[in-house]
Amino acid sequence: MNDAPVRDSRGIPYWELVTLVASLMALNSAAIDIFIPALQNIGQALNVESENSRQLVISSYMLGFGVTQIFYGPLSDRFGRKPLLYAGLSIYAVAALASIFAPTFGILLLCRALQGTGTAATRVIAISVVRDCFGGRQMASVMSLVMMVFMVIPVVAPNVGQLVLLFGSWREISLVIFLFGMVVLAWVALRLPETLHPEDRRELNVRRVREAFGAVFTNRIAFGYTLAASVIFGVLFAFINQAEQIYTEVFSFGPEFTLYFSAVAVFMAASSFLNSRLVRRFGMRKLSHAALIGLIIVASAELIASLVNDGAPPFWLFFSLFVPLFCFFGFIGTNFNALAMDPLGHIAGTASSALGFLQTVLGGLLGATIGFLYNGTLIPLFGGFVTLGIVSLGLVFMAEGGRLFTPRHLPAPPPPATVNAGEAAE
């Protein structure tokens, strides 16, 4: 597998490209995580009685974010990355601005879904830009660095949201999101080059789009890892949906619960950074497969601890297991994405669309389902984690033809060279 960049980044420094791509990805995280401490505030302000229904503020955004990704890839493969980024970032900003003035919970959910449709462009194109410029383990390394920067947002965003609530309401949180979107839009306009080379542009017609999606869904490695990533991301979405209820209801924390939420994100960011260093040495398969097995084991331990402690273990036990669980997650997501994208560099935009669509819609629905099963205990959460982990592992087996840790078909070693004495002397 080639470790060298397959494209240059057209003049933008490496560190800035990584940071800018991470910022594009972070718009999505910010739009979710900054609202976590505000769910109760939103429910009270807009007369939403059911606490589980307040999770729709997250789920409606994820629905818009997931469904529309399917369109941005083919469009960006035809028209280039930057025009679609301009459109998506503009929708994101306008929807954030509109949500400030939402008079009802239904209108707010509509604005959130619309905001997700804008952010879908940033997710698809951010991954496409990385694939335009890098391949193989180098791509996995870059994506790990992107995820490390991206994970700073879950550390900061809930605390920013809590800080805004001290002086205002959830409406001012929407204003913060709007301003963040405008900053990233200006940065893209001023600094990001067009990374789609002219020879890689694809015609936009039904036949070519069908062929491109067919390549995604008929490549066993790409499709298998796309499904495996989609299922395992349900773990993350399930936790995000229930985070406030878990910390405030199960463990009786107040506003300071955001610090514990952020602490988990810190360890996830650290594991992504470690992955960027280890992946070139050990490869994507060894790291991600071992991490997935580790996640299943730790989630099973959390489930057993919940079952024998009337629904929830002591907080010290919960948290001491929860941190390594999400550290394992940090080794899975980026490597699964890179493994899914690696065979599809010639249709990076379309491939990123398919991956993002399935990952968000399937992962989001699985996470939302687990979230709505919340019953005041941790049993549905960790039961869901174990189930999703086992299903994801089965999909990896399918992708790899029944193997783990190494590809099924390794390149044959070259035959030993035979040289004469004169050649040996040279």
C-alpha positions as CSV (number, residue, x, y, z in Angstrom):
1,M,0.0,0.0,0.0
2,N,1.4,3.3,-1.1
3,D,2.3,5.7,1.8
4,A,3.2,8.7,-0.2
5,P,0.9,11.5,-1.1
6,V,-0.8,10.9,-4.4
7,R,-1.4,14.6,-5.1
8,D,0.1,17.8,-3.9
9,S,-2.1,20.2,-1.9
10,R,-1.5,23.0,-4.4
11,G,0.3,25.5,-2.4
12,I,-1.5,25.5,1.0
13,P,0.8,24.3,3.8
14,Y,0.2,20.8,5.1
15,W,-0.6,22.0,8.6
16,E,-3.2,24.5,7.3
17,L,-4.8,22.0,5.0
18,V,-5.3,19.6,7.9
19,T,-6.6,22.4,10.2
20,L,-9.0,23.7,7.6
21,V,-10.4,20.3,6.7
22,A,-10.8,19.6,10.5
23,S,-12.6,22.9,10.8
24,L,-15.0,21.9,8.0
25,M,-15.7,18.7,9.9
26,A,-15.9,20.5,13.2
27,L,-18.9,22.6,12.0
28,N,-21.0,19.4,12.2
29,S,-19.7,18.6,15.7
30,A,-20.2,22.1,16.9
31,A,-23.8,22.2,15.7
32,I,-24.5,19.1,17.8
33,D,-22.4,19.3,20.9
34,I,-23.0,23.0,21.7
35,F,-26.7,22.2,22.1
36,I,-26.3,19.3,24.5
37,P,-26.4,21.4,27.7
38,A,-29.3,23.4,26.2
39,L,-31.8,20.6,25.6
40,Q,-33.5,21.2,28.9
41,N,-33.6,25.0,28.3
42,I,-35.1,24.4,24.8
43,G,-37.7,22.1,26.2
44,Q,-38.8,24.6,28.9
45,A,-38.8,27.5,26.5
46,L,-40.8,25.7,23.7
47,N,-43.1,23.6,26.0
48,V,-41.6,20.2,25.1
49,E,-42.7,18.0,28.0
50,S,-41.1,14.6,27.0
51,E,-37.4,14.6,27.9
52,N,-36.8,11.9,25.2
53,S,-38.5,14.2,22.6
54,R,-35.9,16.9,23.3
55,Q,-33.4,14.6,21.7
56,L,-35.0,15.5,18.3
57,V,-33.0,18.7,18.4
58,I,-30.0,16.4,17.7
59,S,-31.8,13.8,15.6
60,S,-33.5,16.2,13.2
61,Y,-30.1,17.8,12.5
62,M,-28.6,14.4,11.9
63,L,-31.4,13.5,9.5
64,G,-30.8,16.5,7.3
65,F,-27.1,16.0,7.5
66,G,-27.3,12.3,6.5
67,V,-29.9,12.3,3.7
68,T,-28.4,15.1,1.6
69,Q,-24.9,13.8,1.6
70,I,-25.9,11.5,-1.2
71,F,-26.2,14.5,-3.6
72,Y,-23.1,16.5,-2.8
73,G,-20.5,13.9,-3.9
74,P,-21.6,13.6,-7.6
75,L,-22.1,17.3,-7.8
76,S,-18.6,18.0,-6.4
77,D,-17.1,15.4,-8.8
78,R,-18.6,17.4,-11.7
79,F,-18.3,21.1,-10.6
80,G,-15.4,20.9,-8.2
81,R,-15.1,21.0,-4.4
82,K,-15.2,24.8,-3.7
83,P,-18.5,25.7,-5.4
84,L,-20.3,23.0,-3.3
85,L,-18.6,24.2,-0.2
86,Y,-19.8,27.8,-0.8
87,A,-23.4,26.5,-1.2
88,G,-23.3,24.2,1.9
89,L,-21.7,26.8,4.2
90,S,-24.2,29.4,3.1
91,I,-27.2,27.1,3.9
92,Y,-25.6,26.3,7.2
93,A,-25.2,29.9,8.2
94,V,-28.7,31.0,7.0
95,A,-30.4,28.1,8.9
96,A,-28.4,28.9,12.1
97,L,-29.5,32.5,11.8
98,A,-33.2,31.5,11.2
99,S,-33.2,29.1,14.2
100,I,-32.5,32.1,16.5
101,F,-36.0,33.3,15.8
102,A,-37.8,30.0,15.7
103,P,-41.2,30.5,17.5
104,T,-42.1,26.8,18.0
105,F,-40.3,23.5,18.6
106,G,-41.5,22.3,15.1
107,I,-39.9,25.3,13.4
108,L,-36.7,24.8,15.3
109,L,-36.5,21.2,14.2
110,L,-37.1,22.3,10.6
111,C,-34.3,24.9,10.9
112,R,-32.0,22.2,12.4
113,A,-32.7,19.8,9.6
114,L,-32.0,22.5,7.0
115,Q,-28.8,23.4,8.8
116,G,-27.8,19.7,8.6
117,T,-28.3,19.8,4.8
118,G,-25.8,22.5,4.6
119,T,-23.2,20.8,6.8
120,A,-23.5,17.7,4.7
121,A,-21.5,19.4,2.0
122,T,-18.7,20.2,4.4
123,R,-18.4,16.6,5.6
124,V,-18.5,15.1,2.1
125,I,-16.1,17.5,0.6
126,A,-13.7,17.5,3.5
127,I,-13.1,13.8,3.1
128,S,-12.9,14.2,-0.7
129,V,-10.2,16.9,-0.3
130,V,-8.1,14.5,1.8
131,R,-8.6,11.7,-0.8
132,D,-7.7,14.1,-3.6
133,C,-4.4,14.8,-2.0
134,F,-3.4,11.5,-0.2
135,G,-3.8,7.7,-0.4
136,G,-3.3,4.6,1.6
137,R,-1.8,4.8,5.1
138,Q,-0.9,8.4,4.5
139,M,-4.6,9.2,4.0
140,A,-5.3,7.3,7.3
141,S,-2.6,9.3,9.1
142,V,-4.0,12.6,7.8
143,M,-7.5,11.7,8.7
144,S,-6.4,10.8,12.2
145,L,-4.8,14.3,12.5
146,V,-8.0,15.8,11.2
147,M,-10.0,13.8,13.7
148,M,-7.7,14.9,16.5
149,V,-8.3,18.6,15.7
150,F,-12.0,17.8,15.1
151,M,-12.3,16.3,18.6
152,V,-11.3,19.6,20.2
153,I,-14.8,20.8,19.4
154,P,-16.6,18.3,21.7
155,V,-14.2,19.4,24.4
156,V,-15.0,23.1,23.9
157,A,-18.5,23.2,22.5
158,P,-20.6,21.9,25.4
159,N,-18.7,24.2,27.8
160,V,-19.3,27.2,25.4
161,G,-22.9,26.3,25.3
162,Q,-23.1,26.1,29.1
163,L,-21.3,29.5,29.3
164,V,-23.8,31.1,26.9
165,L,-26.7,29.7,29.0
166,L,-25.3,31.6,32.0
167,F,-25.8,34.9,30.2
168,G,-28.5,34.1,27.7
169,S,-30.6,31.3,26.2
170,W,-30.4,28.6,23.5
171,R,-31.1,31.3,20.9
172,E,-27.7,33.0,21.6
173,I,-26.1,29.5,21.1
174,S,-27.5,29.6,17.5
175,L,-25.9,32.9,17.0
176,V,-22.5,31.4,18.0
177,I,-23.0,28.7,15.4
178,F,-23.8,31.3,12.8
179,L,-20.6,33.2,13.5
180,F,-18.5,30.0,13.4
181,G,-19.9,29.2,10.0
182,M,-19.1,32.6,8.6
183,V,-15.5,32.4,9.8
184,V,-15.0,29.0,8.1
185,L,-16.7,30.3,4.9
186,A,-14.2,33.2,4.7
187,W,-11.3,30.9,5.3
188,V,-12.4,28.6,2.5
189,A,-12.8,31.5,0.1
190,L,-9.4,33.0,0.9
191,R,-7.2,29.9,1.3
192,L,-8.5,26.6,0.1
193,P,-7.4,25.7,-3.4
194,E,-9.5,23.6,-5.7
195,T,-8.2,20.0,-5.2
196,L,-10.2,18.3,-7.9
197,H,-8.0,18.0,-10.9
198,P,-9.6,18.7,-14.3
199,E,-8.9,15.2,-15.5
200,D,-10.9,13.8,-12.6
201,R,-14.1,15.7,-13.3
202,R,-17.0,13.4,-14.2
203,E,-20.0,14.1,-16.3
204,L,-23.2,14.6,-14.4
205,N,-25.7,12.3,-15.9
206,V,-27.8,9.4,-14.6
207,R,-25.6,6.7,-16.2
208,R,-22.3,8.1,-14.8
209,V,-23.7,8.6,-11.4
210,R,-25.2,5.1,-11.4
211,E,-21.8,3.7,-12.4
212,A,-20.1,5.6,-9.7
213,F,-22.4,4.5,-6.9
214,G,-22.3,1.0,-8.4
215,A,-18.5,1.0,-7.9
216,V,-19.0,1.9,-4.3
217,F,-21.6,-0.8,-3.6
218,T,-20.0,-3.6,-5.6
219,N,-16.5,-3.2,-4.2
220,R,-16.5,-5.7,-1.2
221,I,-13.8,-3.8,0.8
222,A,-15.4,-0.3,0.2
223,F,-19.0,-1.4,0.9
224,G,-18.1,-3.7,3.8
225,Y,-16.2,-1.0,5.6
226,T,-18.8,1.6,4.8
227,L,-21.4,-0.5,6.5
228,A,-19.1,-1.4,9.4
229,A,-18.3,2.3,10.0
230,S,-22.0,3.2,9.7
231,V,-23.0,0.7,12.4
232,I,-20.2,1.5,14.8
233,F,-21.0,5.2,14.5
234,G,-24.3,4.4,16.1
235,V,-22.3,4.0,19.3
236,L,-21.2,7.7,19.1
237,F,-24.7,9.0,18.2
238,A,-26.4,7.0,20.9
239,F,-24.1,8.5,23.5
240,I,-24.5,12.1,22.2
241,N,-28.3,11.7,22.2
242,Q,-28.4,10.5,25.9
243,A,-25.3,12.4,27.3
244,E,-27.3,15.0,29.2
245,Q,-29.8,12.5,30.7
246,I,-27.0,10.1,31.7
247,Y,-24.9,12.7,33.5
248,T,-27.8,14.7,35.0
249,E,-30.4,12.0,35.8
250,V,-28.4,8.7,36.3
251,F,-25.5,10.3,38.1
252,S,-27.1,13.5,39.4
253,F,-24.6,16.0,38.1
254,G,-25.5,19.6,37.4
255,P,-24.2,21.9,34.7
256,E,-20.6,20.7,35.4
257,F,-21.5,17.5,33.5
258,T,-20.1,19.1,30.4
259,L,-16.6,18.7,31.9
260,Y,-17.0,14.9,32.0
261,F,-18.3,15.0,28.5
262,S,-15.3,17.0,27.4
263,A,-12.9,14.7,29.2
264,V,-14.1,11.7,27.0
265,A,-13.5,13.9,23.9
266,V,-10.0,14.7,25.1
267,F,-9.1,11.0,25.3
268,M,-10.7,10.4,21.9
269,A,-8.6,13.1,20.4
270,A,-5.5,11.6,22.0
271,S,-6.3,8.2,20.5
272,S,-6.7,9.8,17.1
273,F,-3.3,11.4,17.4
274,L,-1.8,8.1,18.5
275,N,-3.4,6.4,15.6
276,S,-1.8,8.9,13.2
277,R,1.6,7.8,14.5
278,L,1.0,4.1,14.7
279,V,-1.0,3.5,11.5
280,R,2.1,3.9,9.2
281,R,3.9,1.2,11.2
282,F,1.1,-1.3,11.9
283,G,-1.5,-0.6,9.2
284,M,-5.1,0.3,9.3
285,R,-6.4,-3.3,9.7
286,K,-4.4,-4.3,12.7
287,L,-5.2,-1.2,14.7
288,S,-8.9,-0.9,13.8
289,H,-9.7,-4.6,14.2
290,A,-8.0,-4.9,17.5
291,A,-9.7,-1.7,18.7
292,L,-13.2,-3.0,17.6
293,I,-12.7,-6.2,19.6
294,G,-11.5,-4.1,22.6
295,L,-14.6,-1.9,22.3
296,I,-16.9,-4.9,22.4
297,I,-15.1,-6.3,25.5
298,V,-15.2,-3.0,27.4
299,A,-18.9,-2.4,26.4
300,S,-19.7,-5.9,27.7
301,A,-18.0,-5.1,31.0
302,E,-20.1,-1.9,31.3
303,L,-23.3,-3.9,30.5
304,I,-22.5,-6.5,33.1
305,A,-21.7,-3.8,35.7
306,S,-25.0,-2.1,34.9
307,L,-27.0,-5.3,35.2
308,V,-25.6,-6.2,38.6
309,N,-25.9,-2.6,40.0
310,D,-29.6,-2.0,39.4
311,G,-29.1,-0.3,36.1
312,A,-26.0,1.8,36.7
313,P,-22.6,1.1,38.2
314,P,-20.9,3.6,40.5
315,F,-19.7,6.6,38.6
316,W,-16.0,5.8,39.1
317,L,-16.5,2.4,37.5
318,F,-18.6,3.8,34.7
319,F,-16.2,6.5,33.8
320,S,-13.0,4.4,34.2
321,L,-14.4,2.0,31.6
322,F,-16.1,4.6,29.4
323,V,-12.8,6.4,28.7
324,P,-11.0,3.4,27.2
325,L,-14.2,2.4,25.3
326,F,-14.1,5.7,23.4
327,C,-10.3,5.6,23.1
328,F,-10.9,2.3,21.1
329,F,-13.5,4.2,19.1
330,G,-10.8,6.7,18.1
331,F,-8.8,3.9,16.4
332,I,-11.9,2.6,14.5
333,G,-13.7,5.5,12.8
334,T,-10.8,7.0,10.9
335,N,-9.3,3.7,9.8
336,F,-12.6,2.3,8.6
337,N,-13.2,5.5,6.6
338,A,-9.8,5.3,5.0
339,L,-10.2,1.6,4.2
340,A,-13.6,2.3,2.6
341,M,-12.3,5.2,0.6
342,D,-8.9,3.8,-0.5
343,P,-10.1,1.8,-3.5
344,L,-12.2,4.7,-4.8
345,G,-9.9,7.6,-5.3
346,H,-11.1,8.1,-8.9
347,I,-14.6,8.9,-7.6
348,A,-13.7,10.4,-4.2
349,G,-16.7,12.8,-4.1
350,T,-19.3,10.1,-4.9
351,A,-17.6,7.6,-2.6
352,S,-17.6,10.1,0.2
353,S,-21.3,10.8,-0.4
354,A,-22.2,7.2,-0.1
355,L,-20.0,6.7,3.0
356,G,-21.4,9.8,4.7
357,F,-25.0,9.0,3.7
358,L,-24.9,5.5,5.2
359,Q,-22.7,6.4,8.1
360,T,-25.0,9.3,9.2
361,V,-28.4,7.9,8.3
362,L,-27.8,4.3,9.5
363,G,-25.6,5.3,12.4
364,G,-28.0,8.2,13.3
365,L,-31.1,6.0,13.2
366,L,-29.4,3.3,15.3
367,G,-28.2,5.9,17.8
368,A,-31.6,7.5,17.9
369,T,-33.3,4.2,18.5
370,I,-31.0,3.4,21.4
371,G,-31.6,6.9,22.7
372,F,-35.3,6.5,22.7
373,L,-35.0,3.2,24.6
374,Y,-33.5,5.2,27.5
375,N,-35.3,4.2,30.7
376,G,-33.3,5.9,33.5
377,T,-30.6,3.2,33.4
378,L,-27.5,2.4,31.3
379,I,-28.7,-1.0,30.3
380,P,-30.2,0.0,26.9
381,L,-27.1,2.1,26.1
382,F,-24.5,-0.6,26.7
383,G,-26.7,-3.4,25.4
384,G,-26.8,-1.3,22.2
385,F,-23.1,-0.8,22.2
386,V,-22.4,-4.5,22.5
387,T,-24.9,-5.3,19.7
388,L,-23.5,-2.7,17.3
389,G,-20.0,-3.8,18.0
390,I,-20.7,-7.4,17.2
391,V,-22.6,-6.5,14.0
392,S,-19.8,-4.2,12.9
393,L,-17.2,-7.0,13.5
394,G,-19.3,-9.3,11.4
395,L,-19.3,-6.8,8.5
396,V,-15.5,-6.5,8.8
397,F,-15.4,-10.3,8.4
398,M,-17.5,-10.0,5.3
399,A,-15.3,-7.2,3.8
400,E,-12.1,-9.2,4.4
401,G,-13.5,-12.5,3.3
402,G,-13.4,-14.1,6.7
403,R,-10.0,-12.7,7.9
404,L,-9.0,-10.2,10.5
405,F,-5.8,-8.0,10.9
406,T,-4.5,-8.7,7.4
407,P,-6.0,-8.4,3.9
408,R,-7.2,-11.6,2.3
409,H,-5.2,-11.2,-0.8
410,L,-1.6,-10.1,-0.1
411,P,0.7,-9.3,-3.1
412,A,2.9,-12.2,-3.9
413,P,6.6,-11.6,-3.0
414,P,8.9,-11.1,-5.9
415,P,11.0,-14.1,-7.0
416,P,14.5,-14.1,-5.7
417,A,16.8,-12.2,-7.9
418,T,19.7,-14.1,-9.6
419,V,22.8,-12.1,-10.2
420,N,26.2,-12.9,-11.6
421,A,29.4,-12.1,-10.0
422,G,29.9,-8.9,-12.0
423,E,26.4,-7.6,-11.0
424,A,27.0,-8.5,-7.4
425,A,30.2,-6.5,-7.4
426,E,28.3,-3.5,-8.6
